[in-house]
Amino acid sequence: MKKRIVLSICLICIIGVGIYFFHYLNNQLLRVGLSNDYMLVDTLEEANDSAKYIIKGQFKSYENEWNMHRDDHDILKEHPYEKITGRIYSFHIDDVLKGDINEQNVSVNFMYSTRLFFNSEGLLHGKDIVNSKNVEYIDYREKTYVEPELNKDYILYLNYDEDFSLYYAAFQPYMIKIEQNHLSIQSQLMVSDVIDVNTYQTKSRKIEVREEFEKVNDFVKDITLEEFINKLK
C-alpha cells in the first residue's frame, strides 16, 4: 500500500484529513494547497486483504447529508462551525463476499466536501474562525467522492463505524461497477499523477484550490466477476 493511514469516521471528524497552506498572488486571489493522506491500494490482493467487508449489490437511494466533523468533547454532536460533509446512501446487499453482515440493507457514508474558512488575513483554522472578522468560506468538493448510480450493480470495499452505525470506504479505490460481468473501478483518481486545480468565486476574491493526488491502479482490469469472486474463496 502507498499509505498506511487508516481513518475511521470518528478519527476523520476529530483530526481532519488535509494539510493546508496558502499564499496570496494579490489581494484578489487566495491560493490554497491541499495534500490528503488517502489510503491507497495497488493490487487486488491488497484490497481483498485490507477491507473488513466486501459486499455486492445496488445503491437504492440517497438518504441525507451530515457533518462528519464532530464536537471536540462529544462525537455524537456535530462541530459548531467546522464542517466535513458526508453523504449517506442506502445500499441493498445481494452477496456478502467478505465479513459478517446480517442486514440486507445498510447505510454507506462517503466524504463529499470540506469547508474552508478564510478572511483578508488568509486561511483560518480552529477558534480563529469564530474570533476573526469578515470570515468567508467555500465548500471544497472532495476528489475521492464518486456519485453512485442507483439500481446498478457494484462491489464495495468497506469498514464499519459503530458510533454512527455507518459503513464507509475502506481505502481508495473502494467502488467497482459491474456491467455484463465486466468490472470497472469507479474513481476520479484514475488518471496520471497531477495537481488538480479548482477555482471558486466569493464576494471578496477568487479562491484557487490545488490538490495533489496519486493515480490509483486499475487492479480489476481484464478480470471477470466470476474470477473476482473465486479469488476471495
N, C-alpha and C positions, 0 to 999 in steps of 0.2 A: 504494500500500500504506500501511496505517496505521502499521506498524512495519517498519523495515528491518534488524532484528537477525536474523542467520542463525546458528543454533546447531547445530553438528554434535553427535553423541552425545558425542564426546570433550570438546568445549568445555562442553557442559552439565555433564558429570561434574566438570570442573575448577572452574568458576566458579559453579555453581549456577544457579538460574533465578528466584529470587524476592528481593524486598526485604521484610524483616520488621520490624515494630515492635510494641510491646506496652505495655499498662499494666494495672494491677490495678484492678478495681472494688472488690474487698475481698480478704481473704486466701483466699477460696474460689474466686475466678474470675480466670482469666488470659485477656485478650482479645488475639488476635493478628491483625494486618492483613497481608494478602499481596497484593502487586502484581507480576504477571508480565509479562515482555516477550514476549508472543506475537507471532509474525509473522502478521499478518492480510492477506488479500487481499480486494479489494472486487468484482472483476469476473472473469468467465470468462477474458477475455483476459489479465489479470494472472496468474491461476492457471496457465493453459497456458504462459505465458512463463517463469514463475518456477521451476517444478518441473523437475528434471533428468530425472525419469522419470514417465510416466503409464501405468498398467497397468490392465487389465481382467481380472477373474477371480473366484475364490472363496477365502475362508478355509477351510482344511481341518482345522486342528487348533490347539489351544493347546499350545505347546511347553514353556515354562518362564518363571520369573521370574529376574531378575538385578539386581545392584546397579549402576546406571549411574554412581554417584558413585565415581570411581576414585582410587587411591592418588596422593598428591601427586607422587611420584617415579617411579611406574611405572603407566601407564594400563592395563597388562594385569592388574594386581592391583586388587581392589576396595578401597575405602576401609575402614580397620579399624573405624570406628564410625559415620561418617555414611552415610546411605542415601537414594538415589533409586531406587525400584523401577521397573523396566521389565518389560513383559510382551511375550513374543515369540510370534508366530503364524506358522504355515506357510500360505503363500498360493500357490495354483495359478494360473498365468498363462494365460489364453486368448489375449489380444492385448496386445502392447506398442504403445501408442499414441504414445509419445514415448520416445526414448532407445534404448540398445543393451543388451539383456539377452538372454543366450543360454539361461539356465536356464528350465525350465518351472515349477519350484517354488522359492520364495525365502522367507527368514525376514524378517519385518517386526516392528520393535520400536515399542511405544508406551509413553510415560511413564505410569505408573499412580499412584504415590503418592510423597510426600516425607515423610521422618521429621523431626519437630520435637522438639527436646530442651529441657527446662526443669527448674528446681527452684524453691525458695521465693524465689530472687532474680529470677526471670524467665526469659526465653528464653535459651538457651545456643548458642554457636557455636564451631567450631574446637576448640582444646585445652581450652577451658573445659568441654567436655562430659565429658572424662575426668578433669579436675582438680577437679571440683566434687562435692559430696556430695548424696545423696538425689535423684539425677537420674531423671526420668521422661521418657517420650516418647509421642507419638501418631504414627500414620501417616496423613497427610492425603491423601485421595483427590483427584487432580488433576481439575480441571474439564474439561480438554481430552481426557480419556480417554473413549472410546466403546467399549463391548464389542461386537465384531462378531458377527454371526450366522454360523454355519458353513454352508457349502454354498449361500450366497446370492450373487448377482452384485453385485460392487462395482467402482467405479473408484477408484484410489488415486493421490494426488499424493505422490511420494516423492523423497528424496535417498538417498545411499548412504555408509556409513561403512566405509572399507577396513580400519581397525584391527580392527573386530569382525565384518566381513562381514555387516552388517545394513543393511537398508533402514529408513528412518524417515520420519515425517511431514515434508513439506517446509515446511508452514505450517498455519495454521488458516483455513478448514476443509480437511481433507485427504481425507475419505472421502465418496463418493457411492454411494448404493444404487440398484440398477436393479431395477425391478419393472414387468413388462409394458411395456417401452420407456419407462417414466416414470422420471425421475431425481429423487432427493431427497438433499439434503445431510444427513449424519449428524453432528450436533454438539450439545453441551449449551449452546453459546453462541448458539443460535437464538432468543434472547429479547431483550427490551429491555435497555438498559444498566442493570445492577443491581449491588448488593453482595450476594453470596451468603454466607449465614451457616450454619455447621455447628458443632454442639456435641458435645464429647467428654467423657466422664467417666473420670477416673483415680482412683487410690487417695486422692489428697490434695485434688483440686479439679476443677472443670469448666474446660475449655478451649474458648473460643469463637473460631473462626477465620473471619475475614471476608475475602473476596476480591473485588476489583473487576475486572470484565472488560467488554469491549466486545462489542456484538452483531455477529455476522457476517451478511453479506448473502447472501440466497438467490440466487446468481448462476446457478443452473440452473433456476430456476422457468420453467415453460412451454417448456422445451427437451427435445426427444426425444433418445433415444440416437443416432439417425441424424444429427440436426442437430449434436449434440455432436462426433461423430467427424468430420463434414465440416468443422467449424471448425479441426480440427487438421491438415487437409490443406493 
